[in-house]
Amino acid sequence: MRLALASTLVLALVGCDQDYGTARTETTDEFDQAPSNKVDILWVIDDSTSMKEEQAAVKAAGADFIAELDDADMDFHIGLITSDGDSTNSKASVLLGTPNYLTSACRDDGNPVDCTYGTDFTNLVEQGTGGSDKEKGLEVALNAVSPPLSQNYNAGFVRDDALLMVIILSDENDCSDGGRLGDTTGEDCYTRYDELTPVGDLVAGLQDVKAGTGGVVLSGIIGPEAVENCQFAVPGKRYSEAIKMMGGVEADICLQDYSPIMQSLGLVATGILTNFQLTHAASYLADDPATEADEGKNNPKVKVWAPGEDFSDPNKGGASVAEDATNGWTYLPDYAQIQFNGDAVPERGAHIEVTYYPSGPVPEPPSDASAS
């Protein structure tokens, strides 16, 4: 079964109606499962004082991550930055290493045995523990792929036709503040929590980087909701919320063996999406029983065309997919997303249509009112 991965690229809309209270006009959102095998992967490594063991765990399992990319013959860029976004850090959001990002190009030169990107990646992960204790994972990631850095120091890393995948490793909650807290101690991340940049704003910024192109997803190895038996880690609630909004893997930093985590991250990086963001919340009969007499008429209808199949006439092809949590689709109302499960995950190059009755706008992100 493929792990959940969200796409926010809606490629076409028809039949939209904003009058949610009275209109029963159907809306169809269309998506294309990425036909490209290109992915640009940005690792954000927490380099604060408590992260020695976690960096070592990623290094130890790094080969599992690279193996998934190699098995899928992915055309990749891999770059790495740290979570230290303080103004005193001259390397904040700057891609590290020489060269400043790794590529799979050596596979195409006829001598793939000469490729060293696997070793280069695992060596780069260990960034030490001298960084800021104000971990700004979301903010530094956005800055790394946005102007001015994307036009100078980090130029060439993000490609227009590639999926952008951000992976965060941190045992703290996100402290992205846009500079409002100043270069003070990490305690301010919790005592002045309401001054942090809203998660929704940071997510929107990352999505805007790839608007209309290859798409962007977010994954993380972060502090779980319950950390009683995990020294130093705290729940990464802001990271968790961003991952839910953007899809990807949310993994537990407290695990001892990162091999399964790294395999899952590598699999997601191959670009096969399972979650697709609708443009409106979808209506269900159970939510509004007075509007339609026919059972199920308000429920979303999902159809998938195989790669290369003509989808211009919906009556000539495409397969209807049933609502099923094992081998079908499910609807995630908190995020207005359709999630494909098991064997129903569309293959690369497939075309997808979701027809439904809009019941309202896409829900706003949950409140960031509490740090714990």
N, C-alpha and C positions, 0 to 999 in steps of 0.2 A: 504493500500500500504506500502510495506517495504521501509525504508529509505536506501539511497545509502550507500553501504559498499564495499570497494575495496579489492580484493584479488590479491596478487602479486605472488602466487604460481602457476607456470605453470608446470603441472605434466608430460606432454609429448609433444614432437614436432615431426612432420613428414613433409617431403617435403619442407624443408627450402631452400631458395635460396637468397643469399646476393646481387645478381646483380639486384638491384632495377630498374635500367634504362632500361633493356631489357628483363628480365625474366618475364614469365607469369605463373610460376609454383605456384600452390596452396600450401598454408601452412595451417595446422590444429593444433590449440592449444586446449589442453584438460584440463579440470578442474573437480574437484569433490567438490560438495557442502558439507561442513564439516559434516561428520556423527556423530561427537562427540558433547556432550553437555557440554564440559569442556571449561571454560574461566578463564583467569587470568587478572584481571582488576587493572591497576595502575592509581590511581588518582594523579595528580600534582596540588597542591593548591598554588596559589599566596598568600603569607603571608606578602605582603608589606603594607604600611600605609593606602592605600585607599580601602582595601578589606574586611572590617568588614561586610558590608551589603551583599556583594555577598556570602561570606562564610555562613552567616546566611540564605540566600535564598536557598542554596544547602542543608543545614541542614533541613530546613523546608519541602523541597520536597524530602528528601532522601528516605522516605517510598515508594514513587512512583517508584523509581529506583529499590529498593529491591523487590518490588512486581512483577515487570516484570521477574526478575531472578527466583523468587519462582514459578510463574505461569508456567514457562517453565521448571521447575525442573532442573535448571542448577547446575552443579557441579563447584563451583566457588572458586577462591581466590580473595580477595580484599586487596590491599595494598595502602598506601598513603605516599607521600613525599611532600615537599614544593618546590617552584621554586627558593629558595635561594641556589645558587651554588657557593657562594663566598668561598674562601679558608679559611676564618675565621670561617665558619660554620662547626663544627665537625660532624653534622648530614646531611650534603649535600648528597642527593640521598639515604640516609639510610631509610628503611621502618620504620615508626613511630608507636607507640602504643605497647601494651602488650596484646596478642601476636603481633608480628610485621606484620602479615597479618591475615585476617579473612577468614574462610572457611564455606562451607555449610555442613560439615561432621556431625554436630549435627542433621541434618534431618534424618540421617540413624541410629541413636542410639535408635530409638523406642520412643523417647520423644521429638518430634520437638517443643513442647511448651516451652522447655527449651532453645531454640535457642535465643541468644541475639545479633546476628550479625547486625540486623537492627539498634538497638539502639547504638551499638558500633560504627557502621559506621558513623551515624549522629553526634555523639559526637566527633569523630576524625576529622571531616571536619573543625571545628573551630580551626585553628592553630594560631590565633592571627595576629597581624599586625606589628610585630617587625622584619620582614625579610628584606632582601636586596631589593633595588629598581632596581636592575638589574635582571629581571626575566628571568631565563635560562631554561624555561620549556622543550624544546626539548633536551637540553644537559643533564639535570639532569635525565630525563626519560631514555635516552640511558645509562647513567652511572649506573642507578639502576638495569638494567637488563643485564649488561655486567660485565665481570671480571674486577677487583677483587671482587666487591660487590656481584655479583651473586653467588660467590663461598664461601662467608663468611657471612657477616651480613644479606644479602638478600637471602641466599641459601634456595631452596625449593619453592620459590614463583612462578617462571616460570617453567611450566611443558612442556615437549617435545610434548605431544599430545594435548595441549590446545591452543585455540586461545588466543593471547595476545592483549588486548585492552588498549590503553593509552588514558586517558581523562584529558585534561588540563583546568583549571579554571584560567583565568588571564585577567585583564583589560589593560595590556600593550602589546606591541609587544615583540616577543621573542628576547632575547639578548644573545643567546648562542655564546660564543666567544672562547672557548677552553683556557681561561686564558689570552688571548692576551691583553685585556683591563685592567687587573689588578683589584684590589678591589677599584675601584674609584666610582664615582657617576653614577646614571642612565642616566644622560645627555650624557655620552659617548656612550651609546647605539644608540644614534641618530646622534651625531656629528662625530662618528667614525664607522658609519654603515658599511662601506666597509670592515672593519676588522672582522666582524662577520663570524662565520662558515657558509658556504653555506648550505641552507636548504636541497638541494639534498644530501649532504654528511651525514647529520643527519638522513634523511629518509633512506638512504642506510644502515646506521649502524643499525637502528631498524629492518629493513627487514632482515639483515644478522643474527640477533639474532634468528630468527625463520626460517631461510632458510631450506626448505625441511621438515619442521614439521608443526606445527599448524597454522601458519600464524599470521600476526600482522596488526592491524588497529589503526587509530588515530581519536579521536574526540576532540572537544573543545567548551567550553563556553567562548567566546572571544569578544573583541571589534569589532563592526561591521564596515563596510566601511564608513558609515556616523554616526558620534557620536555627532552631534550638540546639542542634547537634553539629553546628557548622561554625567554627571559630572565625571571628572577624566579619563574616558576611552579613549583610542586611538585605531585606527584600528590595529587589530592583523594580519597584512599582512603575516608575516612569518609563523605563525600558520595556517592561512587560506590556504597558498600554500601547506604546509605539509599535511593538511587534504585532499585537493584535490588529492594529489599524493597517499595517503594511504586509503582514504575513511572514512566513518563514518559520524558523525553529526557535523555540524558547527552551533552553536547556539549563539544567541545574548545575551551578558552579561548584556545589558541594560534593559532587560525585568524585570518587577516587580515580576511576578509569574513564578517560575521555574518548576512547576509541569509538564507541557507538555514537557519541555526539558528533565527532568529526566526520564519521561516515554519513550521518544525516545531513550535516551542513554541506558536504560535498555533493550529495544527491540533489539537494535543493538548488545548488548552484548550477546544475545542469539545465535549469530554466523551464522545467515542466511545472506549470502552475496548477494548483487545485482549487484556489479560492478566487472568485471574480466579484469585483465591487459593482453593485447596481447603482444606477443614478438616482433612485428613489427607494424608500422603504416599500416592501411588497405586501400586498393585502392577502389575508387568508380568510376563508369563509367563517372560520370560528371567531375571527376578530370582529366581524360585522355580519351577523346572521340574517339581518333583514334586507340586505341589498340584493342577494341572488338566491333563487330557489334551487338551482341545480347544484348538487353536491360537488364540491371541488372546483367550481367554475372560477373562483377567485384565486385559486392556488397558482403559483408560478408554473409555467410549462417550459421545459428545457429540451432543446434539440441540438444534436452535434453532427456536423458533417465531417467525414474523413478527409485527410489531406488530399488535395487535388480534386475533390468532388465539387461539382458545380452547385453552389448554394444560392444562385440568383433566383431560382424558382423553388420555394419551400415545399412545393408539392412533388418535386422530382427526386428528392434525396434527403439525406439526413436521418438520423435515428433519434427517436424520442427516448429520453432518459427518465426513469422512474425516480420518485422520491424514496430514498433508501439510505440508511446510515452506514450500510456495509458496502454495497456495490451500486450506488446511485448518487443522488444529490441530497443535500440538506440545506436549509435556509438558516442563516445566522442573523436573527433580528437585531441584535445589539449593534451590528455593523452593516446591515443591509447587504450581506454577501451570500452568494451561492457557493457552496463547497461541494466539490466532487470527491467521492470516496471509492477506495478500492479499485476494482476493474473499470469503473466508470470514468476515471481520470482521462481527459482527452489527450490524445497523442500529439506529438510535435507537428505543427502545421494544420491542426484541426480548426474548424470554424464552429463557433458556439453562438446560439441565440437563446435568450431568456425572455419569455413573454409573460407579463404580469400586470395586475392592476396596481398603480401607485396608491399608497395609503398615506404618504407624507414624505418629508425630506429625509435624507440619510441622517441617522441620529448623530447628535454632537458627541464628541469624546466625553467619557465620564469625567467628573470634576477631579482636579488635582489638589483638593483642599487639605489632604493629610499626607504627611511624609511616611507614615508607618501604619 
